[in-house]
Amino acid sequence: MQIESFGISDTGIVREHNEDNSLDSVEDGLFLVADGMGGLSKGDLASKIAVDSIENFIKKSRLEDITWPIKPQDEYSMEENRFLAAVSLANWNIYKQFKEDPNNRGMGTTLVGLFLDEDKVVLANVGDSRIYRIRDHSIEQVTDDHSLVMEEVRKGNMTLEEARVHPQKHVINRALGITDSIQVDISTKEYQAQDLYLLCSDGLSDMVRDEEILSLAESNEGNPLEDLGTNLIDAAKNNGGHDNITVVLVRFQ
């Protein structure tokens, strides 16, 4: 199966500084989006630590016998455990910044990741960045937002439309770097030819509705992923561009 990918990030219309970081590596079969928080250099630093920590652990753990930050769990496969360990290490490396300097309190980042495992993809998620899968002319969010409003939606206390406009929609209840350990959502899915996975920060999902994302994907079908990535960024900016916008696209040919 041939894999095509593309990553792009934009500061947006309102923000002066981009606190997002991402990774787009077909060679390592690893794709990440991290949306930093904590203000200016702190958010940028947190998201960069997350991306660098995960990438380095994945590479080193495959090449040599190194110490893992957590014990492998029986319910997970080897690659699921590897991804979980990498994200756990990223959490600790960010949290350590606060332990070494109390001025870094509140520094953290969301994280979504896709990791190739033969004919499957391993997905990791912490926070409210998202992964979508576009297949057979439909779009599906394959991660759950770890936010207060989406918890209410899942409980049936709020509709999706109410959540979109709620004043506390950006309050998240899970992020890397806030505590010394973190609960990570890990799942595995089999991919099919023509599957398109979209990893994005909330700068895209807040500004561009799912149906518009699908429409853009279908109108760019057959074109290089760069065209779709650029169009998604433009759509978010045309709709307000209130936050940093990061997109990583992975297509299975």
Secondary structure, 3 states (H helix, E strand, C coil): CCEEEEEEEECCCCCCCCCEEEEEECCCCEEEEEEEECCHHHHHHHHHHHHHHHHHHHHHHHHCCCCCCCCCCCCCCHHHHHHHHHHHHHHHHHHHHHHHCHHHCCCEECEEEEEEECCEEEEEEECCCEEEEEECCEEEECCCCCEHHHHHHHHCCCCHHHHHHCCCCCCECCCECCCCCCCCEEEEEECCCCCEEEEECHHHHCCCCHHHHHHHHHHCCCCCHHHHHHHHHHHHHHCCCCCCEEEEEEEEC
